[in-house]
Amino acid sequence: MPKALKFDTAIICMTLFIDADSKKLVQSETSERAVPSPVFMQGDNEPLVVRLLEKAEGVYAERTLVPRRDFLKVAIARFKGYPKLLTFADSYAINEGGHAEITLPLNTVNIEQALGDSESVPAYLEVEYSTSDGKIVTVLQTTCTVKNDLIDGSPAAELQDRFYDKPQIDAMLTAVYDEQDNPLPEKGKWITVKVADGVYTQKFVGIEE
C-alpha cells in the first residue's frame, strides 16, 4: 500500500508580504520585487498570512500585530457587476511564526453568483489595518482573480450580516462579556469580541430597524 502524502500546512498557506508604505505586494521581507496578482479558487477556505512591512533605513521591518489593539480586514470585491463584495474576513489569529493568519471564505453565495458559468472573474483584493485608537489605513488594494472550481464542495454560505436585532445582540454580548465580568458596551459602538483563543473580531453594536 502506498504511503499517504503528508503536507506542511505552512507550504500551502498563501503569504501576503505587504509594503505598507507603498501599499503594494512584494516578494518577501528581503525583496521589494513585484509579484503576480493573487489567484483564489472558489470553494476554498484560503488561509492567508498577512505580513505588514515598513522600511527602516532601506531595510524592511515587520510590524508586530497585537490582538485587541491591531485589527485587519480582508475583502475581495469589484467595482462593476453585482454582487460587488465577494468575500470578507475581519478576524485573525497569531500563528506559530508570530504572524497574522486569516481564513478567507471562498465558498460564498456572492462568489457563486459572480462566477456563474464563467471560468474566472477579475476582482480586487483589499486589506485594511486599524487600531483600537481609531486609526484606519488601507494598506493594500490590488488586482486578483477568482477562479471557478470543477469539484463540487460544501454549499455556498451567505456573507455574515454585520448588523443584528436586539435579541441577537444581547445574546451574543452576554455570552462574551459575562465571562469576562465586563459591563455590556453601549449600542452604536464598535467592540472587540474574542471568538477563540488568540482570535478576535470587530463587531458593531447596532440595531437594524
Secondary structure, 3 states (H helix, E strand, C coil): CCCCCCCCCCCCCEEEEEECCCCEEEEECCEEEECCCCEEECCCEEEEEEEEEEEECCEEEECCCCCCCEEEEEEEECCCCCCCEEEEECEEEECCCCCEEEEEECCEHHHHHHHCCCCEEEEEEEEEEEECCCCEEEEEEEEEEEECCCCCCCCCECCCCCCECHHHHHHHHHHHHCCCCCCCCCCCEEEEEEEECCEEEEEEECECC
